[in-house]
Amino acid sequence: MTAAPGVVAVVGEALVDLVQAGPEPRFDGFVGGSPANVAVGLARLGVPVRLAARIADDLLGRRIRRHLEANGVDLSHAVAAREPSTLALVAIGPDGSAEYDFRVAGTADWQWHDGEVSSALDASVVAVHSGSLALALAPGGDVVLDALSRARRSATISYDPNCRPLLMGTPDEMRARIDRTLALADVVKASSADLDWLYPGTPPEQVAEEWLERGPAIVAITLGGDGVVATARAAGVVRSPGRAVTVADTIGAGDAFTSTLLAGLGRRSLLGAASREALHRVGASALGEVLHEAVLASALTCTRRGAEPPTAGELAEHLDLVAE
C-alpha cells in the first residue's frame, strides 16, 4: 500500500481517554480524541499527515505529544496551549461499546483563535479532515469551520460529526451545525449511532441520500458490526458487509474507518480540489474497494483496547487473508 500524494491535515482535539478497566474502579489511559485518532490512523497507513491541535504543556499534554510523534504525526503546526488537557472517561459495555463522559470546562482543545488553524492548511495539503467536538464546541468551533471554508479552495474537505450528545446541545442545534458543514464537505462519514440521535427512526440510507444532495461527493454511514452503507453521485448506493471479530472495545473504530477511507481515496488520486470532479464521478467498483478496506481497518481496531488502528502492513496482510 503506497502513500497518498500530498499532505492530509487534521484539525481538532487530542485528549486522553481514561477507559474503565474491569469491574473495579480502575482506569487505563489512552491518547484519543476523534481527530487525533484519524491522524494516527493515516500516519500508520503511510500517509503524510499533520495535526492542527491545541495541546497543553501539562502531564497529559506531554503524553499526547509523545504518542502522536511516535506514530509519525507532524505536530509542527500544533499550538502549545496554556489551558489544561481535556479528559474523556469511558465505560465499556458487555458488547464492547463505549459510553463517554467528559471533562472539558476551560480545556485547551476548544479555545481556537483566528490564525491558529490557517498556518497548517498551506498549499501542500490535499485534504483537510475535521469534526467531532472541535467543530461543535464554542468558542473554537466557528474558527475551525471558517478555516475549512478557506481550505476548500485547494483541498478536499472531510467531515465526521461524531456526535457526543452530552456536549453538543439538542439534536436541532447539532443538525444546524451539520447543515453548515455539509455545504463545505466533499467526504462525510457518520455512524448509525449518530443518526439515531439526530434523526430517530430514519433509515441510514435516506439520511445519506439527503446529505448527498447538500453537496458532498461521498456520504458513508457505518453500521457497527453490519459494515457500511455509502452513497455517491455516480456510484449510487454501495454497501460493504461487516467483519466478524472478537471485540475488545469500539473506541476509535469509526476513526480508523475514516483514516482508511481517506488513504484509499488518496491512492486513487481522488484528493485535492483539482480532483473534486473526479471524486464526484467515483464509480461503484472503486468506492466498494475503498469501503472494503475501511471496514476491515475498523474491525481490526475493535480487537484492541483503546484507539489502535492498523498499520499499512497489518491491513495489507488481512486484506490478503480475506481475499483468500
VOBA-1610 file (N, C-alpha, C; in pm, whole numbers, padded with zeros to 5 digits, always signed):
BEGIN
Met+00086-00119+00000Met+00000+00000+00000Met+00089+00123+00000Thr+00075+00206-00101Thr+00160+00323-00113Thr+00091+00445-00053Ala+00170+00544-00019Ala+00117+00663+00045Ala+00044+00751-00056Ala-00055+00825-00004Ala-00124+00922-00087Ala-00031+01039-00116Pro-00037+01096-00238Pro+00044+01215-00266Pro-00010+01333-00186Gly+00081+01422-00146Gly+00038+01538-00072Gly+00012+01507+00074Val-00012+01612+00150Val-00031+01602+00294Val-00179+01608+00327Val-00221+01528+00423Val-00354+01540+00480Val-00340+01612+00615Ala-00417+01717+00632Ala-00419+01791+00758Ala-00545+01754+00835Val-00529+01730+00963Val-00642+01700+01051Val-00650+01811+01154Val-00770+01861+01176Val-00792+01972+01269Val-00886+01926+01380Gly-00841+01940+01504Gly-00933+01906+01613Gly-00864+01858+01738Glu-00942+01795+01823Glu-00898+01766+01959Glu-00803+01646+01967Ala-00714+01657+02065Ala-00624+01548+02104Ala-00630+01543+02256Leu-00687+01439+02310Leu-00715+01433+02453Leu-00673+01297+02508Val-00706+01272+02633Val-00676+01144+02694Val-00806+01075+02731Asp-00821+00950+02687Asp-00932+00864+02726Asp-00891+00785+02850Leu-00966+00797+02956Leu-00950+00710+03073Leu-01056+00602+03063Val-01012+00482+03027Val-01103+00372+02995Val-01114+00279+03114Gln-01238+00255+03156Gln-01262+00167+03269Gln-01201+00030+03243Ala-01127-00020+03340Ala-01059-00149+03325Ala-01121-00249+03422Gly-01209-00334+03370Gly-01271-00436+03454Gly-01374-00379+03548Pro-01424-00463+03641Pro-01532-00420+03731Pro-01487-00327+03842Glu-01358-00323+03871Glu-01308-00239+03979Glu-01296-00093+03932Pro-01292+00002+04023Pro-01281+00144+03983Pro-01139+00179+03939Arg-01095+00117+03832Arg-00961+00140+03777Arg-00974+00182+03632Phe-00890+00275+03591Phe-00893+00324+03454Phe-00755+00313+03392Asp-00753+00278+03263Asp-00631+00279+03185Asp-00635+00401+03091Gly-00522+00467+03075Gly-00515+00587+02993Gly-00469+00560+02851Phe-00540+00618+02755Phe-00504+00608+02613Phe-00517+00747+02551Val-00428+00781+02462Val-00444+00904+02386Val-00559+00887+02289Gly-00645+00988+02282Gly-00763+00978+02198Gly-00806+01113+02146Gly-00936+01123+02124Gly-00992+01236+02051Gly-01006+01196+01906Ser-01127+01207+01852Ser-01151+01157+01717Ser-01054+01211+01612Pro-01029+01343+01604Pro-00932+01391+01504Pro-00792+01336+01526Ala-00746+01330+01651Ala-00613+01274+01677Ala-00607+01128+01634Asn-00714+01053+01660Asn-00717+00913+01617Asn-00708+00901+01465Val-00778+00989+01394Val-00772+00987+01247Val-00630+01015+01200Ala-00563+01112+01263Ala-00425+01145+01225Ala-00332+01026+01246Val-00345+00958+01360Val-00261+00840+01386Val-00291+00731+01283Gly-00419+00710+01253Gly-00455+00609+01154Gly-00394+00638+01018Leu-00398+00763+00975Leu-00338+00799+00848Leu-00187+00777+00849Ala-00122+00818+00956Ala+00023+00801+00965Ala+00061+00654+00959Arg-00013+00569+01029Arg+00017+00426+01027Arg-00006+00364+00891Leu-00086+00428+00808Leu-00107+00380+00672Leu-00009+00441+00572Gly+00087+00517+00622Gly+00190+00573+00535Gly+00153+00703+00469Val+00048+00770+00516Val+00004+00897+00458Val+00072+01012+00532Pro+00137+01104+00463Pro+00192+01222+00531Pro+00079+01302+00596Val+00085+01321+00727Val-00027+01383+00797Val+00024+01479+00903Arg-00043+01592+00913Arg-00015+01688+01021Arg-00144+01709+01101Leu-00126+01735+01228Leu-00240+01759+01316Leu-00235+01901+01368Ala-00339+01977+01339Ala-00357+02108+01399Ala-00442+02089+01522Ala-00379+02090+01637Ala-00447+02071+01765Ala-00391+02170+01865Arg-00466+02194+01969Arg-00418+02276+02080Arg-00381+02181+02193Ile-00252+02161+02215Ile-00204+02060+02309Ile-00140+02130+02428Ala-00187+02095+02547Ala-00141+02160+02669Ala+00001+02116+02704Asp+00070+02203+02774Asp+00201+02168+02829Asp+00182+02124+02974Asp+00109+02013+02990Asp+00092+01953+03122Asp+00124+01805+03110Leu+00106+01732+03216Leu+00143+01590+03217Leu+00073+01513+03106Leu-00057+01536+03092Leu-00133+01465+02989Leu-00096+01516+02850Gly-00077+01646+02837Gly-00040+01701+02708Gly+00092+01648+02657Arg+00188+01633+02747Arg+00317+01577+02705Arg+00302+01431+02662Arg+00215+01359+02729Arg+00189+01220+02686Arg+00125+01219+02547Ile+00032+01310+02525Ile-00033+01319+02394Ile+00071+01344+02286Arg+00161+01440+02309Arg+00263+01472+02209Arg+00353+01351+02181Arg+00396+01283+02286Arg+00484+01167+02266Arg+00415+01061+02180His+00290+01035+02208His+00216+00933+02132His+00203+00971+01985Leu+00165+01094+01960Leu+00145+01138+01822Leu+00277+01140+01745Glu+00380+01192+01805Glu+00509+01197+01737Glu+00566+01058+01714Ala+00547+00967+01810Ala+00596+00831+01793Ala+00528+00760+01677Asn+00407+00803+01644Asn+00334+00744+01532Asn+00357+00816+01401Gly+00442+00918+01401Gly+00477+00985+01277Gly+00384+01098+01238Val+00304+01149+01332Val+00217+01263+01304Val+00297+01392+01320Asp+00292+01478+01220Asp+00362+01606+01222Asp+00287+01702+01314Leu+00353+01747+01420Leu+00293+01841+01515Leu+00353+01981+01504Ser+00420+02009+01394Ser+00484+02139+01380Ser+00383+02253+01373His+00257+02220+01345His+00153+02323+01339His+00059+02316+01459Ala+00090+02231+01556Ala+00009+02226+01678Ala+00040+02345+01767Val-00062+02392+01838Val-00048+02507+01928Val-00006+02457+02066Ala+00094+02520+02124Ala+00131+02493+02263Ala+00036+02572+02352Ala-00066+02505+02400Ala-00175+02574+02469Ala-00143+02596+02617Arg-00193+02704+02672Arg-00176+02733+02814Arg-00281+02663+02898Glu-00395+02631+02837Glu-00504+02569+02912Glu-00474+02421+02938Pro-00543+02358+03033Pro-00517+02217+03063Pro-00574+02123+02958Ser-00529+01998+02963Ser-00575+01895+02870Ser-00718+01850+02901Thr-00785+01805+02797Thr-00920+01751+02809Thr-00913+01604+02848Leu-01010+01561+02928Leu-01022+01421+02969Leu-01156+01364+02923Ala-01153+01242+02874Ala-01275+01166+02848Ala-01274+01043+02936Leu-01381+01020+03009Leu-01397+00900+03090Leu-01484+00804+03011Val-01439+00679+02998Val-01505+00585+02908Val-01540+00456+02981Ala-01667+00420+02977Ala-01712+00291+03029Ala-01738+00199+02910Ile-01697+00074+02922Ile-01713-00023+02814Ile-01825-00120+02849Gly-01922-00133+02759Gly-02034-00223+02780Gly-01998-00367+02750Pro-02087-00461+02782Pro-02060-00603+02758Pro-02032-00636+02612Asp-02087-00556+02520Asp-02064-00579+02377Asp-01945-00501+02323Gly-01871-00434+02411Gly-01755-00355+02369Gly-01786-00212+02334Ser-01913-00174+02339Ser-01950-00036+02306Ser-01901+00058+02414Ala-01875+00183+02374Ala-01816+00281+02465Ala-01918+00388+02502Glu-01923+00419+02632Glu-02006+00527+02682Glu-01913+00634+02740Tyr-01932+00759+02695Tyr-01836+00865+02725Tyr-01892+00966+02825Asp-01803+01014+02909Asp-01825+01132+02993Asp-01701+01219+02974Phe-01716+01350+02991Phe-01606+01440+02955Phe-01579+01542+03064Arg-01453+01586+03068Arg-01411+01699+03149Arg-01352+01802+03053Val-01434+01903+03017Val-01397+01994+02909Val-01394+02141+02949Ala-01440+02175+03068Ala-01452+02316+03104Ala-01315+02384+03104Gly-01299+02484+03017Gly-01177+02562+03012Gly-01056+02489+02958Thr-01074+02374+02895Thr-00959+02297+02849Thr-00911+02346+02712Ala-00795+02296+02672Ala-00720+02355+02561Ala-00788+02338+02425Asp-00857+02228+02404Asp-00896+02189+02269Asp-00996+02282+02201Trp-01071+02360+02278Trp-01182+02436+02220Trp-01154+02585+02210Gln-01032+02629+02245Gln-01004+02773+02259Gln-00935+02831+02136Trp-00971+02784+02017Trp-00907+02831+01895Trp-00925+02981+01876His-00819+03046+01827His-00823+03187+01790His-00798+03198+01640Asp-00842+03307+01582Asp-00818+03332+01440Asp-00668+03322+01411Gly-00634+03251+01306Gly-00494+03237+01265Gly-00425+03114+01318Glu-00478+03052+01424Glu-00410+02935+01480Glu-00425+02812+01390Val-00529+02806+01310Val-00551+02690+01222Val-00491+02711+01084Ser-00500+02832+01032Ser-00470+02855+00891Ser-00328+02819+00852Ser-00233+02833+00942Ser-00093+02803+00906Ser-00074+02657+00871Ala-00160+02570+00924Ala-00148+02426+00895Ala-00206+02388+00761Leu-00280+02479+00698Leu-00354+02445+00577Leu-00293+02514+00456Asp-00165+02487+00432Asp-00094+02553+00322Asp-00112+02477+00192Ala-00037+02516+00089Ala-00057+02462-00045Ala-00018+02315-00059Ser+00058+02261+00038Ser+00097+02120+00030Ser-00015+02026+00072Val-00122+02081+00128Val-00231+01999+00184Val-00331+01966+00074Val-00359+01836+00057Val-00456+01794-00044Val-00591+01761+00018Ala-00596+01739+00149Ala-00722+01712+00216Ala-00715+01761+00359Val-00829+01807+00409Val-00842+01850+00548Val-00957+01773+00609His-00930+01709+00721His-01035+01638+00794His-01059+01706+00928Ser-01188+01719+00964Ser-01222+01768+01097Ser-01359+01713+01134Gly-01403+01750+01254Gly-01532+01707+01302Gly-01532+01687+01451Ser-01630+01613+01498Ser-01645+01582+01639Ser-01658+01710+01720Leu-01597+01712+01838Leu-01616+01824+01930Leu-01551+01953+01880Ala-01444+01942+01802Ala-01374+02062+01756Ala-01463+02154+01675Leu-01558+02098+01600Leu-01648+02179+01519Leu-01777+02214+01592Ala-01800+02153+01708Ala-01928+02170+01776Ala-01920+02262+01897Leu-01804+02271+01962Leu-01795+02343+02088Leu-01745+02485+02069Ala-01808+02578+02141Ala-01761+02716+02146Ala-01645+02725+02244Pro-01557+02822+02224Pro-01565+02927+02121Pro-01496+02891+01991Gly-01427+02776+01986Gly-01342+02747+01871Gly-01410+02689+01750Gly-01534+02640+01765Gly-01597+02571+01654Gly-01611+02656+01529Asp-01650+02783+01545Asp-01665+02869+01429Asp-01531+02902+01364Val-01425+02910+01445Val-01292+02933+01389Val-01251+02816+01299Val-01276+02694+01346Val-01242+02576+01265Val-01326+02572+01138Leu-01456+02601+01151Leu-01543+02598+01033Leu-01498+02701+00929Asp-01461+02820+00972Asp-01412+02921+00879Asp-01284+02875+00810Ala-01196+02807+00884Ala-01072+02756+00824Ala-01102+02651+00717Leu-01201+02565+00742Leu-01240+02466+00642Leu-01293+02534+00516Ser-01370+02639+00536Ser-01426+02711+00421Ser-01314+02766+00332Arg-01211+02822+00393Arg-01100+02876+00315Arg-01019+02764+00250Ala-01000+02654+00323Ala-00917+02544+00272Ala-00982+02474+00154Arg-01112+02484+00141Arg-01184+02412+00034Arg-01140+02457-00106Arg-01083+02575-00115Arg-01038+02623-00246Arg-00928+02535-00305Ser-00850+02468-00218Ser-00738+02389-00269Ser-00739+02245-00221Ala-00827+02211-00126Ala-00821+02078-00064Ala-00958+02014-00057Thr-00957+01880-00057Thr-01077+01803-00025Thr-01110+01824+00123Ile-01238+01839+00155Ile-01282+01855+00293Ile-01353+01728+00338Ser-01304+01672+00447Ser-01361+01550+00506Ser-01421+01585+00642Tyr-01538+01526+00672Tyr-01613+01565+00793Tyr-01677+01443+00857Asp-01662+01435+00990Asp-01730+01333+01070Asp-01794+01403+01189Pro-01927+01411+01196Pro-01991+01478+01310Pro-01962+01412+01444Asn-01945+01278+01445Asn-01905+01204+01565Asn-01978+01258+01689Cys-02108+01245+01690Cys-02192+01314+01787Cys-02167+01265+01930Arg-02156+01360+02020Arg-02144+01334+02163Arg-02257+01413+02231Pro-02374+01349+02249Pro-02492+01421+02299Pro-02470+01495+02430Leu-02381+01446+02517Leu-02358+01513+02644Leu-02309+01657+02627Leu-02241+01684+02514Leu-02174+01813+02496Leu-02228+01895+02380Met-02313+01838+02296Met-02347+01903+02170Met-02484+01968+02169Gly-02545+01987+02285Gly-02674+02052+02289Gly-02785+01960+02243Thr-02886+02018+02179Thr-03000+01941+02132Thr-02975+01890+01991Pro-03047+01785+01949Pro-03034+01742+01809Pro-03061+01854+01710Asp-03158+01941+01740Asp-03186+02053+01649Asp-03064+02143+01633Glu-02997+02172+01744Glu-02878+02257+01738Glu-02767+02190+01658Met-02749+02061+01679Met-02644+01990+01608Met-02677+01976+01459Arg-02804+01956+01427Arg-02841+01948+01285Arg-02810+02079+01212Ala-02832+02190+01279Ala-02799+02319+01216Ala-02649+02331+01190Arg-02567+02285+01285Arg-02422+02286+01266Arg-02382+02193+01152Ile-02442+02075+01147Ile-02411+01979+01040Ile-02448+02037+00904Asp-02564+02102+00894Asp-02605+02159+00766Asp-02503+02259+00714Arg-02447+02341+00804Arg-02345+02437+00761Arg-02220+02366+00711Thr-02184+02255+00774Thr-02060+02186+00738Thr-02078+02103+00612Leu-02197+02046+00592Leu-02222+01968+00471Leu-02205+02052+00346Ala-02233+02180+00355Ala-02218+02266+00238Ala-02073+02281+00196Leu-01979+02251+00286Leu-01836+02261+00256Leu-01774+02126+00225Ala-01832+02018+00275Ala-01765+01888+00278Ala-01773+01816+00144Asp-01667+01743+00114Asp-01663+01653-00002Asp-01686+01508+00039Val-01631+01469+00154Val-01641+01333+00205Val-01699+01341+00346Val-01806+01268+00370Val-01872+01271+00500Val-01886+01128+00550Lys-01846+01109+00675Lys-01865+00981+00742Lys-01942+01006+00871Ala-02043+00927+00897Ala-02115+00931+01023Ala-02147+00788+01062Ser-02194+00768+01184Ser-02230+00634+01231Ser-02381+00624+01247Ser-02431+00502+01250Ser-02573+00482+01275Ser-02612+00534+01412Ala-02519+00529+01510Ala-02547+00585+01642Ala-02567+00737+01633Asp-02486+00805+01551Asp-02506+00948+01529Asp-02647+00975+01477Leu-02688+00896+01378Leu-02818+00920+01314Leu-02933+00885+01407Asp-02915+00786+01494Asp-03020+00753+01589Asp-03053+00872+01679Trp-02951+00951+01711Trp-02972+01069+01794Trp-03024+01186+01711Leu-02968+01204+01592Leu-03003+01319+01510Leu-03139+01305+01442Tyr-03166+01185+01390Tyr-03287+01161+01311Tyr-03350+01028+01353Pro-03402+01018+01474Pro-03452+00889+01522Pro-03559+00830+01430Gly-03541+00702+01398Gly-03636+00632+01315Gly-03617+00647+01166Thr-03520+00730+01123Thr-03496+00750+00980Thr-03389+00653+00931Pro-03415+00577+00824Pro-03315+00481+00775Pro-03185+00550+00736Pro-03071+00488+00764Pro-02941+00549+00728Pro-02930+00583+00580Glu-02985+00497+00494Glu-02977+00523+00350Glu-03047+00654+00313Gln-03158+00680+00379Gln-03231+00803+00350Gln-03151+00925+00392Val-03092+00919+00512Val-03010+01031+00558Val-02891+01052+00465Ala-02826+00943+00426Ala-02709+00955+00337Ala-02747+01022+00206Glu-02861+00984+00150Glu-02902+01043+00022Glu-02941+01189+00038Glu-03005+01222+00152Glu-03040+01362+00175Glu-02916+01447+00196Trp-02818+01394+00271Trp-02694+01468+00290Trp-02619+01486+00159Leu-02621+01384+00075Leu-02551+01393-00053Leu-02603+01510-00137Glu-02732+01537-00125Glu-02791+01647-00201Glu-02745+01783-00153Arg-02683+01789-00033Arg-02635+01917+00020Arg-02499+01956-00039Gly-02433+01862-00113Gly-02307+01898-00176Gly-02194+01797-00174Pro-02184+01708-00073Pro-02071+01614-00071Pro-02068+01522-00193Ala-01950+01467-00220Ala-01935+01366-00325Ala-01964+01227-00273Ile-01930+01200-00145Ile-01948+01068-00084Ile-02001+01088+00057Val-02102+01010+00092Val-02150+01004+00230Val-02151+00857+00271Ala-02079+00826+00378Ala-02070+00687+00428Ala-02126+00682+00569Ile-02214+00586+00593Ile-02273+00566+00726Ile-02229+00429+00776Thr-02150+00427+00881Thr-02106+00300+00938Thr-02217+00241+01024Leu-02229+00109+01020Leu-02341+00038+01082Leu-02295-00060+01188Gly-02185-00029+01255Gly-02132-00120+01355Gly-02091-00253+01292Gly-02135-00362+01352Gly-02100-00494+01301Gly-02159-00528+01166Asp-02251-00445+01118Asp-02314-00470+00987Asp-02242-00399+00873Gly-02128-00337+00899Gly-02050-00279+00790Gly-02084-00134+00764Val-02107-00101+00637Val-02127+00039+00599Val-02219+00046+00478Val-02296+00152+00472Val-02370+00187+00351Val-02324+00326+00311Ala-02295+00342+00183Ala-02247+00470+00133Ala-02324+00506+00007Thr-02326+00635-00020Thr-02387+00680-00143Thr-02296+00786-00206Ala-02288+00782-00338Ala-02207+00876-00414Ala-02282+00910-00543Arg-02247+01022-00601Arg-02328+01073-00711Arg-02331+00980-00832Ala-02217+00926-00870Ala-02213+00836-00984Ala-02234+00691-00943Ala-02183+00654-00827Ala-02187+00514-00784Ala-02321+00471-00731Gly-02404+00565-00686Gly-02529+00527-00622Gly-02503+00473-00482Val-02587+00381-00438Val-02574+00322-00305Val-02480+00202-00312Val-02378+00201-00226Val-02280+00093-00223Val-02270+00044-00079Arg-02267-00086-00061Arg-02258-00144+00073Arg-02134-00232+00084Ser-02083-00241+00205Ser-01975-00336+00234Ser-02009-00401+00368Pro-02008-00534+00374Pro-02050-00603+00496Pro-01949-00588+00609Gly-01994-00613+00730Gly-01905-00611+00845Gly-01815-00732+00849Arg-01717-00730+00939Arg-01623-00841+00959Arg-01642-00895+01100Ala-01655-01024+01111Ala-01674-01086+01242Ala-01540-01091+01316Val-01534-01024+01430Val-01412-01021+01512Val-01453-01031+01659Thr-01356-01064+01742Thr-01377-01060+01887Thr-01350-00917+01932Val-01451-00851+01986Val-01443-00708+02017Val-01386-00687+02157Ala-01275-00612+02163Ala-01223-00565+02292Ala-01298-00440+02334Asp-01301-00341+02245Asp-01387-00224+02260Asp-01398-00157+02124Thr-01491-00064+02112Thr-01514+00001+01984Thr-01448+00139+01975Ile-01364+00173+02072Ile-01300+00305+02072Ile-01212+00321+01948Gly-01234+00428+01875Gly-01152+00457+01758Gly-01186+00380+01633Ala-01288+00295+01638Ala-01321+00215+01520Ala-01367+00304+01404Gly-01454+00400+01433Gly-01500+00489+01328Gly-01389+00578+01275Asp-01296+00614+01360Asp-01183+00696+01317Asp-01089+00617+01225Ala-01069+00489+01257Ala-00990+00403+01168Ala-01056+00391+01032Phe-01189+00383+01032Phe-01262+00380+00905Phe-01232+00507+00825Thr-01241+00622+00890Thr-01217+00748+00820Thr-01075+00756+00766Ser-00977+00718+00846Ser-00837+00722+00801Ser-00819+00637+00676Thr-00874+00518+00679Thr-00855+00425+00567Thr-00933+00469+00445Leu-01049+00528+00466Leu-01125+00584+00355Leu-01045+00694+00285Leu-00989+00787+00362Leu-00911+00896+00302Leu-00784+00843+00236Ala-00717+00748+00301Ala-00596+00691+00241Ala-00628+00623+00110Gly-00739+00549+00106Gly-00779+00481-00017Gly-00812+00578-00129Leu-00882+00685-00096Leu-00912+00786-00198Leu-00784+00853-00247Gly-00690+00876-00156Gly-00563+00935-00195Gly-00485+00847-00291Arg-00481+00718-00264Arg-00408+00626-00353Arg-00469+00621-00491Arg-00596+00658-00501Arg-00664+00659-00630Arg-00668+00799-00692Ser-00583+00889-00639Ser-00568+01026-00692Ser-00701+01102-00690Leu-00776+01087-00580Leu-00906+01150-00569Leu-00911+01257-00460Leu-00795+01298-00410Leu-00791+01405-00311Leu-00733+01532-00373Gly-00776+01647-00322Gly-00733+01776-00372Gly-00844+01842-00452Ala-00847+01975-00449Ala-00953+02047-00519Ala-00952+02018-00668Ala-00834+01995-00725Ala-00826+01965-00868Ala-00890+01831-00903Ser-00905+01744-00802Ser-00966+01613-00824Ser-01112+01609-00779Arg-01169+01724-00747Arg-01307+01726-00695Arg-01407+01667-00795Glu-01394+01703-00920Glu-01487+01648-01020Glu-01470+01497-01032Ala-01345+01450-01030Ala-01321+01305-01037Ala-01379+01235-00915Leu-01369+01298-00799Leu-01428+01239-00679Leu-01579+01228-00693His-01642+01327-00751His-01787+01321-00772His-01825+01214-00874Arg-01730+01174-00956Arg-01759+01071-01057Arg-01714+00932-01014Val-01668+00915-00890Val-01616+00785-00848Val-01723+00677-00869Gly-01679+00563-00923Gly-01771+00457-00956Gly-01793+00361-00842Ala-01890+00273-00861Ala-01926+00178-00755Ala-01812+00082-00725Ser-01738+00040-00826Ser-01630-00057-00804Ser-01519+00004-00718Ala-01471+00123-00755Ala-01364+00186-00679Ala-01410+00219-00538Leu-01531+00272-00526Leu-01581+00305-00393Leu-01597+00180-00308Gly-01644+00073-00370Gly-01658-00052-00295Gly-01526-00105-00244Glu-01421-00092-00322Glu-01288-00136-00278Glu-01241-00056-00156Val-01261+00076-00162Val-01217+00160-00050Val-01299+00130+00074Leu-01428+00112+00061Leu-01513+00079+00175Leu-01474-00055+00236His-01441-00151+00152His-01397-00283+00199His-01272-00269+00288Glu-01178-00188+00245Glu-01056-00166+00323Glu-01090-00095+00455Ala-01177+00006+00447Ala-01209+00084+00566Ala-01284+00002+00670Val-01374-00082+00626Val-01446-00169+00720Val-01350-00265+00788Leu-01256-00319+00714Leu-01159-00410+00773Leu-01073-00337+00876Ala-01027-00217+00845Ala-00947-00141+00942Ala-01027-00114+01069Ser-01152-00081+01053Ser-01238-00056+01169Ser-01253-00182+01253Ala-01274-00297+01189Ala-01288-00422+01261Ala-01160-00458+01337Leu-01045-00440+01274Leu-00919-00470+01340Leu-00899-00382+01464Thr-00940-00256+01454Thr-00928-00165+01569Thr-01013-00213+01686Cys-01127-00273+01656Cys-01216-00323+01762Cys-01154-00439+01840Thr-01056-00505+01785Thr-00995-00619+01854Thr-00894-00575+01959Arg-00866-00444+01969Arg-00763-00391+02059Arg-00825-00289+02153Arg-00773-00278+02272Arg-00821-00178+02365Arg-00770-00040+02326Gly-00858+00059+02338Gly-00821+00194+02301Gly-00819+00212+02150Ala-00788+00333+02108Ala-00783+00365+01965Ala-00648+00322+01908Glu-00643+00202+01855Glu-00519+00145+01800Glu-00546+00096+01658Pro-00545+00186+01559Pro-00572+00146+01421Pro-00457+00065+01363Pro-00484-00010+01257Pro-00379-00095+01198Pro-00277-00014+01119Thr-00159-00072+01106Thr-00058-00018+01015Thr-00091-00062+00873Ala-00020-00004+00777Ala-00039-00043+00637Ala-00008-00191+00618Gly+00098-00240+00684Gly+00134-00380+00671Gly+00028-00472+00729Glu-00026-00437+00844Glu-00130-00519+00905Glu-00255-00522+00818Leu-00292-00407+00766Leu-00412-00402+00682Leu-00392-00483+00555Ala-00275-00470+00492Ala-00248-00546+00370Ala-00250-00696+00398Glu-00192-00737+00512Glu-00191-00879+00547Glu-00332-00934+00561His-00418-00860+00629His-00554-00909+00649His-00637-00899+00523Leu-00608-00801+00439Leu-00677-00797+00310Leu-00643-00919+00227Asp-00517-00960+00230Asp-00476-01081+00160Asp-00548-01205+00216Leu-00562-01210+00349Leu-00632-01323+00410Leu-00778-01327+00370Val-00842-01208+00366Val-00982-01202+00326Val-00997-01245+00181Ala-00901-01203+00095Ala-00908-01238-00047Ala-00897-01387-00068Glu-00822-01454+00019Glu-00806-01598+00006Glu-00933-01673+00043
//
